[in-house]
Amino acid sequence: MDQRIQSIISMIEDVLGDNSVPKNIRKALADAKVRLQGEDDLIVKVSAAIYLIEPISEDVNMPPHTRTQIWGIISALESIKQ
């Protein structure tokens, strides 16, 4: 697996391990993690993960520190797409 993807999965796992994060946000991140671990083409995996994560980035129930982590994950994913 691509080292960049592995690093992003690690970032996602950090958020998933935080019990202060609402369930809907953890669910979206878990779904994105599954997509990143799939067998699809790299760009397809990254695009699917961004599609799943972007809507939750503005969730009003998200703790502020989690929002920063989400933005970091999206930035890392977008850097792969370019």
C-alpha positions in Angstrom: 0.0 0.0 0.0 1.1 3.5 -0.8 2.9 5.1 2.2 0.9 8.3 1.8 -2.4 6.3 2.1 -1.0 4.4 5.1 -0.2 7.7 6.8 -3.8 9.1 6.1 -5.3 5.8 7.4 -3.3 6.4 10.6 -4.6 9.9 10.9 -8.2 8.6 10.4 -7.6 5.9 13.1 -6.5 8.6 15.5 -9.9 10.3 15.1 -11.8 7.0 15.2 -10.2 6.3 18.6 -11.5 9.5 20.1 -14.7 8.8 22.0 -15.6 12.6 22.0 -16.2 12.4 18.3 -19.9 11.9 17.4 -20.9 8.6 15.8 -21.9 10.0 12.5 -18.4 11.5 12.0 -16.8 8.2 13.1 -19.0 6.3 10.6 -18.0 8.6 7.7 -14.4 8.2 8.6 -14.6 4.5 9.0 -16.3 4.3 5.5 -13.5 6.4 4.0 -10.9 4.2 5.6 -12.5 1.1 4.0 -12.4 2.8 0.6 -8.8 3.8 1.0 -7.9 0.1 1.9 -9.8 -1.1 -1.2 -8.4 -2.4 -4.5 -9.6 0.5 -6.6 -7.2 2.9 -8.5 -5.4 5.4 -6.2 -7.3 8.4 -7.6 -10.6 6.6 -7.3 -10.0 5.7 -3.7 -8.8 9.2 -2.8 -11.8 10.9 -4.5 -14.2 8.5 -2.8 -12.7 9.2 0.6 -12.8 13.0 0.1 -16.5 12.7 -1.0 -17.3 10.8 2.2 -15.3 13.1 4.5 -16.0 16.6 3.2 -19.7 16.8 4.2 -18.8 16.1 7.9 -16.1 18.7 8.0 -18.7 21.4 8.8 -20.7 19.4 11.4 -21.7 21.7 14.2 -21.4 18.9 16.8 -17.7 18.2 16.0 -15.2 19.1 18.7 -12.8 21.9 17.5 -9.7 19.7 17.7 -11.4 17.1 15.6 -12.3 19.7 12.9 -8.6 20.5 12.6 -7.7 16.8 12.2 -10.4 16.4 9.5 -9.0 19.3 7.6 -5.6 17.8 7.8 -6.9 14.5 6.4 -8.7 16.2 3.6 -5.6 18.3 2.8 -3.4 15.1 2.7 -6.0 13.4 0.4 -6.1 16.4 -1.9 -2.3 16.5 -2.2 -2.4 12.9 -3.6 -5.0 13.9 -6.2 -2.8 16.6 -7.7 
